[in-house]
Each structure stands twice: as C-alpha cells, then as structure tokens.
C-alpha cells in the first residue's frame, strides 16, 4: 500500500510545517520498535498456527485467524507507565453460529489449554482468552463465529459474563478506517483484502509512511494516556478511532488535520448535552459509548477541550509567546504528550540537522534563516566547530 | 552583508565594523538582536546584548560561550576563519545554527551542536 509524504526532506519554513514534523516524530517514538514488532509477529504467528493446525481440535471448523485493533490499523502507541501492549487476534470458526456462545468459547479455550506453554499463561476474560507473556505484551484471542445473516466480515463473539453473543466486525471496521485514511489522497490504494486462514500481521510499514489519520489516532491516544494517567476506559481507543475517522477531511498537514478533527468533535459534542451514542460505523447496533454516564461524558469532553486548547496554543502563539521561542511552544506540547516524548523528538530533530550539516546540505537563506542548501537563494553553512568552555 | 541580511545596519567607526540586526533562525525560534563586531587584524565577535541568552539555572553556564552574552562560533584559527571571508557567509550562518542548538538546549538540557572546549588558556593564533 503506497502511502504519503514526499516533502519530508525540506527544513520546515513555517510553524505549521515544523509542528507537522514534530508531531510525526512524537508518533514514531511512541510506536513499537522493530524488535518489539518482530516479537509480536512471532507470537502471533505461533498462536495462529497452533489454533489452525490440522491436528487441532478446531480443525473441523476451519478456523480463520486474523489481527484486529491497533496493530491492524497501524495506530499503536507505547502504553503509559508500566502497562503492556495489547495484541488482538480473532479466532473465527465456521459453521458454529447455532451453538450456544459459551460452547464456542470453551472449544477455543480447550485448544489453547492443550498447549502446555500457553496453559500456564492463559487467562479467561469476558470475551477473550488472554496470554500473559513475560515482557511487554499480552495477546488477546477472541473466539468468534461468522454472522451469517449479515455477512461482510460481521462476526458474533461469545460474552462469558452475559452468556450471550456480542456483535462485531473488526475487518469491516479496518476497511472503513483505511477508506477514511484515503480521503482525497489519490495516491493510495486500499488492497487489504483478508484471505486465507492465518493472516500475516500488516508488515511494519516504514514509520515515515503512515497516513495522517493514523498519526491523528496515535496522538489522540497519547494525549488520552497523559490526560487520564493511563486510564483507557473513558476515551476508549475504538471511540477515538471512530471519531477521528469520522471527522477527518483529508488534510495532508498533520497539525491542521488534528486541529480540524478536534474542532469537529468539539462542535458535534457541544450540540449534545446528554450522553451520546457513538455507533460503530460498520455495525450501527454497536454503541462504543455504552459504558458512558453523564460524568464520563463530561470527562471526555474535557479531554477534547484540553487537547484543542494546547494544540492551538502551539499552533497560534501570542506575540509574547512567540518571542519566547522554542521553549515556550514545547511547554504546550509537553503538557499534551509528556515532556519525555517532546525531548526525544527534539533530539531526533537535532540529529537530522546534524546529518544535513555533516553532508553539506545545510544552508541559510536571506535573513539568516536555516534552510536546505538547494533552496533558491541559499548559501551553504560552512563547516565549523563551536568553541568556548 | 546587507545584501543577504537587509535588516542589518552596519557602521564603521575608527577601524571597528559593527553590524547590528535581527536574526530568527527558524519558524519556532525567538528573534534575536545581534551585534557583530569586527576589527581588521582581530577575530569577529558576536554579542547578544541584554539578557537574550540565559543559562538553565541562575549562575549556570551556557555551552560554547565566551561570556554570558557572547557565543563562540568557531575555533580561532586560520583554518576556521580568515579576513577574506564574508561575515554574511560565515558568522551569520554559524550564529543561526548556534541559536538553533541553544534553543534546543534550553528545552532538553543537551547540546547537540558538537564543538570543542578550551579547558586551559591556549595561545590563539593571530588573525590574518
């Protein structure tokens, strides 16, 4: 899938460009490292093969195993504090919708528990089976059956607590999300057709090549983690993803796109005084905000408002703030995303400047503004070494 | 100097050239009031008058400065700077870069610009 952003090479010449780059760096720093990704891939692959093996007790149901959630959507963020990454996998059986929901759950549990290694780290949750690996992951396996009446990727999932089926459609949701990502982006192609019994994880798309919408979701999750100190039950990831996807208008500039999404959400919620429903765009019977009460709704609105205010302060500084330079702007950004992320992003920016400097690609334009040496009117910055104590 | 930096004013008084003007290295930086002083036979110096650059804590030092308002932009030797060089093509770009790293240092406490320090009193080569 071909993605965006060929203009990265130039040095930002205005505030908006600088913010776009900085926000992108914050996202990149927040993602799984390549090692962590490989690790996740291995674990996922092993579980998938175990479930779908020919000698598996599930084999007669032709299990289809595929990822869902942030790994699939490309919107992972490093969890807050010491919490772990969530890796989500659907284990979809066939010809099983006539069975009672708990039976399906137990069949999948049975197969997982038949593996000694898995048995030791296996935990039964409300809708999934959790594998608690040592280290920074857990992997949630969701037993499911196809929803034959609805089709197109709709599934039904056993709920152990309520002893009933819950409806979902992770494939459909992903398709919807990637469609939203490609709004007005003529370069992109959505060829994510899922087939086969064990789906590979989306290959680690080089970090630079993500859609603005994926970045927006990452930033919303990161600010959510800061604002709620790691609490994820109010501003659930699926809610943030749905809202971002619904309000994204196709802007290429990350800062402008993020601002526009937050403005859109703010305006929509301002018109709804009581708890709204946030419906699954591919499955309107599912309300993602079904656990919200008025208090939680107000907290969510505060989160959005806090984000908007901080972002706009960074984008549109007062004259006084502007005179205080980078320090002042990064104050707002640190409040939004955490000081560590912002500092790491600055460090990465410095490394890029030095790379240009060392390869003779750094220049100054009229008035002494740092720019690329190939820009019209620029002169190179000659090699130098700063001196002094 | 003025053709590349039109907002600078330069004046010569008794063999001392003083150029003064505003410098904003990038869109996120402050605008600095810069003074470049150059006397033939000596090294150019840059002063940022007033309290424009500040240490991280009171009494602290700013990296790569000769004093509280004077950045060190180059190692004083003929290899770095000669009198046939243009201020606009050396001092101004180096200062822009220095200020960029200075502002980053203010945020993270780390200096990314590299450089050398003089720990002992060294004999500086005379300017040529």
Interface residues (C-beta under 8 A of the other chain):
Chain A: X11 X12 X13 X14 X15 X17 X18 X322 X323 X324 X325 X326 X327 X329 X330 X342 X343 X346 X347 X349 X350 X351 X353 X354 X357 X362 X363 X364 X366 X367 X368 X369 X370 X379 X380 X381 X382 X384 X385 X386 X387 X388 X389
Chain B: X4 X5 X6 X7 X23 X24 X25 X26 X27 X28 X29 X30 X31 X61 X63 X64 X65 X66 X71 X72 X73 X74 X75 X76 X80 X88 X89 X90 X92 X93 X94 X95 X96 X97 X98 X100 X101 X103 X104 X106 X107 X108 X110 X112 X113 X114 X115 X116 X117 X118 X119
